[in-house]
Amino acid sequence: AVEGFVPIIKEIRQAIEERGVPVGHEQQQAMAEAMLPKLKKWYEAQEHLLDALQPLLSQPAGPQGYRRNLIYKDPQERFIILNHRFGPQGTPVHFHGDREEGYKMALILNLEDGLIEEQFEVVEEDWPWVRLRSKGANAVARGEIGYLTEKVGTPHRVWTDGRQVGVVEIYPPAPHKMERATPRANDSDWHL
């Protein structure tokens, strides 16, 4: 099944060799916009393989909200490809990366209906806390492709409508940390 990922691995490598590893919102945005049509074309060619792969992956069980399945890790750590399996509990509110390491971009491909995403905006900062406000929750359709950058789509949380749902996420560069937005005692709008 991993051989089906070879075309998109080659596309990502080429984009990184041409543009470098994206750092900062502008580079992340440019990389995402360049890669989205290539990711869509790859998905259309590999949809059957991705469907067949989903039941073979580690699934969330019990109270687990999701499971990460590493599909590919670039030997130079310039990017990774994960196939997440989400359950109804989903994720807590989180940022991709952290303040030390920097916030990462992610290219996202939803493989099944039933995924729900809620994005938040930072409306106030009181270091190290931030006040978050929900932008609302939206259903994400099968085959929908999107991205996150340090300024677009993060922080966010995802869960499902009760089903197990697969999502491919491509991170250039590979994040070493994911910063969880921990609510401040007695004030759930403020997060650390």
C-alpha positions as CSV (number, residue, x, y, z in Angstrom):
1,A,0.0,0.0,0.0
2,V,2.9,2.4,0.7
3,E,3.9,2.3,-3.0
4,G,0.7,4.2,-3.7
5,F,2.1,7.1,-1.7
6,V,5.3,7.3,-3.9
7,P,3.9,9.8,-6.4
8,I,2.9,12.3,-3.7
9,I,6.2,11.7,-1.8
10,K,8.0,12.7,-5.0
11,E,5.9,15.8,-5.5
12,I,6.6,16.9,-1.9
13,R,10.3,16.3,-2.2
14,Q,10.4,18.3,-5.5
15,A,8.5,21.2,-3.9
16,I,10.8,21.3,-0.9
17,E,13.9,21.1,-3.2
18,E,12.5,24.0,-5.3
19,R,11.1,26.2,-2.4
20,G,12.8,24.9,0.7
21,V,11.1,23.8,3.9
22,P,8.3,26.4,4.5
23,V,8.9,28.6,7.5
24,G,6.4,31.4,8.3
25,H,3.0,32.0,7.0
26,E,3.8,33.4,3.6
27,Q,6.1,30.4,2.7
28,Q,3.6,28.0,4.2
29,Q,0.7,29.6,2.2
30,A,2.7,29.4,-1.0
31,M,3.6,25.8,-0.5
32,A,0.0,24.8,0.3
33,E,-1.4,26.6,-2.7
34,A,1.2,24.9,-5.0
35,M,0.6,21.4,-3.5
36,L,-3.2,21.4,-3.2
37,P,-3.9,20.6,-7.0
38,K,-1.1,17.9,-6.9
39,L,-2.7,16.4,-3.7
40,K,-6.1,16.3,-5.4
41,K,-4.8,14.6,-8.5
42,W,-2.9,12.0,-6.4
43,Y,-6.1,11.4,-4.3
44,E,-8.2,10.8,-7.4
45,A,-5.6,8.3,-8.7
46,Q,-5.2,6.5,-5.3
47,E,-8.7,6.7,-3.8
48,H,-9.3,3.0,-4.1
49,L,-6.0,2.2,-2.4
50,L,-6.6,4.7,0.4
51,D,-10.1,3.2,1.0
52,A,-8.6,-0.4,1.2
53,L,-5.9,0.8,3.6
54,Q,-8.1,2.4,6.2
55,P,-9.3,-0.9,8.0
56,L,-5.7,-2.1,8.2
57,L,-4.5,0.8,10.3
58,S,-4.5,1.3,14.0
59,Q,-7.9,2.5,15.1
60,P,-8.9,4.6,18.2
61,A,-10.3,2.4,20.9
62,G,-12.1,3.1,24.1
63,P,-11.5,6.7,25.3
64,Q,-8.9,7.4,22.6
65,G,-10.0,10.2,20.3
66,Y,-7.6,9.3,17.4
67,R,-4.6,7.2,16.4
68,R,-1.6,8.4,14.3
69,N,-0.3,6.0,11.7
70,L,3.1,7.0,10.2
71,I,3.1,6.3,6.5
72,Y,6.3,8.0,5.5
73,K,9.1,10.0,7.2
74,D,11.6,11.8,5.1
75,P,15.1,10.7,6.0
76,Q,16.1,14.4,6.3
77,E,13.0,15.1,8.5
78,R,11.8,17.7,5.9
79,F,8.3,16.2,6.0
80,I,6.2,13.3,7.2
81,I,2.9,11.7,6.0
82,L,0.5,10.5,8.6
83,N,-2.8,8.6,8.2
84,H,-4.9,9.6,11.3
85,R,-7.9,7.5,12.3
86,F,-10.4,9.7,14.3
87,G,-13.2,8.5,16.6
88,P,-16.1,10.4,18.1
89,Q,-14.0,11.9,21.0
90,G,-11.5,13.4,18.6
91,T,-8.8,15.8,19.6
92,P,-8.5,18.5,22.2
93,V,-8.1,22.1,21.0
94,H,-4.5,22.2,19.7
95,F,-1.9,24.1,17.7
96,H,0.4,22.4,15.1
97,G,3.8,22.9,16.6
98,D,4.6,25.1,19.5
99,R,6.0,28.6,20.4
100,E,9.5,27.2,20.8
101,E,9.7,25.1,17.6
102,G,7.4,27.3,15.5
103,Y,4.0,26.5,14.2
104,K,3.8,24.1,11.3
105,M,1.7,23.8,8.1
106,A,-0.3,20.7,7.3
107,L,-1.8,19.6,4.0
108,I,-5.0,17.7,4.9
109,L,-7.0,15.2,2.9
110,N,-10.3,13.9,4.4
111,L,-10.9,10.2,3.3
112,E,-14.4,9.6,4.6
113,D,-17.6,11.5,5.5
114,G,-18.3,12.1,9.2
115,L,-15.4,14.4,10.2
116,I,-16.2,17.7,12.0
117,E,-13.7,20.5,12.6
118,E,-14.0,23.5,14.8
119,Q,-11.5,26.3,14.2
120,F,-10.7,29.0,16.8
121,E,-9.2,32.4,16.6
122,V,-6.9,34.0,19.1
123,V,-8.7,37.2,20.3
124,E,-6.4,38.2,23.1
125,E,-3.0,37.4,24.5
126,D,-1.7,37.5,28.0
127,W,1.6,35.6,27.8
128,P,1.7,32.6,28.0
129,W,-2.1,32.5,27.8
130,V,-4.4,33.2,24.8
131,R,-8.1,33.8,24.8
132,L,-9.8,31.7,22.1
133,R,-13.1,32.2,20.4
134,S,-14.7,29.5,18.3
135,K,-15.3,30.3,14.6
136,G,-17.9,27.5,14.5
137,A,-17.8,23.8,13.7
138,N,-18.2,22.5,10.1
139,A,-18.6,19.0,8.6
140,V,-15.7,18.1,6.3
141,A,-16.7,16.1,3.2
142,R,-15.0,13.0,1.8
143,G,-12.3,14.0,-0.6
144,E,-12.1,17.6,0.8
145,I,-8.5,18.9,0.7
146,G,-7.3,21.8,2.8
147,Y,-4.4,23.1,4.8
148,L,-3.3,24.7,8.0
149,T,-0.5,27.3,8.4
150,E,0.6,29.2,11.5
151,K,-2.2,31.8,10.7
152,V,-4.8,29.7,9.0
153,G,-6.9,27.0,10.6
154,T,-5.0,26.6,13.9
155,P,-5.8,26.3,16.7
156,H,-8.5,23.8,16.0
157,R,-10.0,20.5,17.1
158,V,-11.6,17.6,15.2
159,W,-14.0,14.8,16.1
160,T,-16.5,12.6,14.2
161,D,-20.2,12.1,14.1
162,G,-19.8,8.7,15.7
163,R,-17.9,6.9,12.9
164,Q,-14.2,6.1,12.5
165,V,-12.8,8.5,9.9
166,G,-9.5,8.5,8.1
167,V,-7.5,11.7,7.3
168,V,-4.1,11.9,5.5
169,E,-2.0,14.8,6.9
170,I,1.3,15.9,5.3
171,Y,3.6,18.0,7.5
172,P,6.5,19.9,5.9
173,P,8.5,20.1,8.2
174,A,7.8,17.2,10.5
175,P,6.6,18.6,13.8
176,H,8.3,17.3,16.9
177,K,5.6,18.8,19.2
178,M,1.9,19.6,19.2
179,E,0.9,22.3,21.6
180,R,-2.3,21.4,23.4
181,A,-4.5,24.4,24.3
182,T,-5.0,23.8,28.0
183,P,-7.9,25.8,29.5
184,R,-7.0,28.1,32.4
185,A,-8.7,27.2,35.7
186,N,-12.1,29.1,36.2
187,D,-12.0,30.6,32.6
188,S,-12.4,28.1,29.8
189,D,-11.9,30.8,27.1
190,W,-8.2,31.3,28.1
191,H,-5.7,28.6,27.0
192,L,-2.0,28.0,27.6
